[in-house]
Amino acid sequence: MNTGQQNIESSAIEILSDLGRFTATSFWEDGPADYLAERAESAGLEVTIDPWGNVLATKTGSDPDAPGIAFVAHMDHPGYEVVARTGENITLKTLGRMGIAAGRAGTTIKVITESGEQIPATVSGAEPADGELPKFKAAAAAGWLGTDTVYAKIDREAALGKLPRPAVPDLPDFLIEDDMIRMRAADDL
């Protein structure tokens, strides 16, 4: 393998590893957006962030008549938002389409405090799939959660900060095992 190819692969793995440390779910994507903007600027690209938080990195080519190229990727992954808390018990709303395990008792998650600390929590159950709504009934039959409300218990006392707060599945940030990359941010790809 040539050195240029090795550098590209090394940089790609480094970026994936860095992105894996972010616990981003829908509407909580500032961390990866800021990181990507910083990386693009340091590579000499012109960066803007649109009103929806999308990072737009551009570089003018040598042929002004050539068509442009766009690479698109989303920065979030399915997760939850803590919407209520009574003592150690929390109520979560799902963000993104969640598999049935997301509401199963015993599933472990991480609640992200206002200061960025990751607090472990354990799902205690979920509202039953709403049989009145065809979308929930079909989702549950296909292996999806089929409800938007999940309940959990925080594993230790912690100040979460002002609600809502994001929460994510307790999956690896980033690791490589037997040439396979495992990371929370790739769970829905």
C-alpha positions, -999 to 999 in steps of 0.1 A, spaced: 0 0 0 13 34 -8 19 61 18 -8 84 4 -34 56 7 -21 48 43 -25 84 53 -61 86 40 -70 54 58 -53 65 90 -71 99 89 -104 82 82 -101 59 112 -90 88 133 -120 108 123 -144 79 129 -128 73 163 -131 110 172 -168 111 161 -175 80 181 -168 98 213 -198 121 207 -231 110 221 -252 127 195 -289 120 189 -315 139 170 -315 176 178 -283 172 200 -257 173 172 -236 204 180 -206 183 192 -200 164 159 -210 195 138 -184 216 156 -158 188 153 -164 184 115 -163 221 109 -130 224 127 -115 194 108 -127 208 75 -112 243 82 -79 228 93 -78 209 59 -82 243 41 -119 240 32 -143 269 34 -169 261 61 -204 274 68 -231 260 90 -267 264 78 -297 274 101 -304 236 107 -269 228 119 -257 212 87 -219 216 80 -212 227 45 -175 224 35 -165 235 1 -133 237 -20 -131 254 -54 -118 230 -80 -94 238 -108 -121 236 -135 -149 261 -128 -171 243 -154 -168 209 -138 -198 196 -119 -195 197 -81 -193 167 -59 -213 164 -26 -208 140 2 -237 138 26 -239 121 60 -261 125 91 -246 133 124 -271 118 148 -283 83 156 -314 70 173 -317 79 210 -339 93 236 -346 126 254 -352 127 291 -385 147 295 -393 141 332 -376 130 363 -389 119 398 -360 109 420 -341 82 402 -370 74 377 -369 91 344 -393 93 314 -378 93 280 -392 102 245 -376 83 216 -358 103 189 -355 84 157 -369 49 150 -359 26 178 -357 -12 178 -378 -31 202 -348 -36 226 -348 2 232 -379 -3 255 -370 -36 270 -364 -38 307 -327 -42 314 -314 -23 284 -286 0 294 -284 36 283 -264 68 291 -280 100 301 -259 131 291 -259 158 318 -257 195 310 -220 194 319 -214 165 294 -211 137 320 -225 103 310 -247 89 337 -257 52 334 -293 43 335 -314 11 330 -346 9 310 -375 -4 332 -401 -7 304 -421 12 278 -456 22 271 -474 -6 251 -476 -1 214 -507 20 206 -530 -5 188 -552 24 177 -526 39 154 -517 17 124 -481 32 123 -473 19 158 -490 -14 152 -471 -20 120 -438 -8 136 -441 -32 165 -449 -61 142 -417 -53 122 -394 -53 153 -395 -16 160 -404 -2 194 -439 9 184 -442 36 211 -425 69 219 -424 67 257 -398 47 276 -391 45 313 -357 41 330 -340 43 364 -308 63 368 -281 40 383 -266 67 406 -275 101 419 -266 129 395 -276 164 386 -288 162 350 -294 199 345 -324 215 328 -346 190 310 -349 178 283 -315 160 282 -303 136 256 -297 99 263 -282 73 240 -279 35 239 -249 22 260 -229 10 230 -192 13 223 -179 47 213 -155 31 188 -135 -1 187 -120 -24 160 -123 -61 166 -112 -86 139 -111 -59 113 -147 -49 121 -155 -14 133 -181 -12 161 -194 22 172 -226 37 186 -227 63 158 -229 35 131 -257 16 148 -283 25 122 -261 25 90 
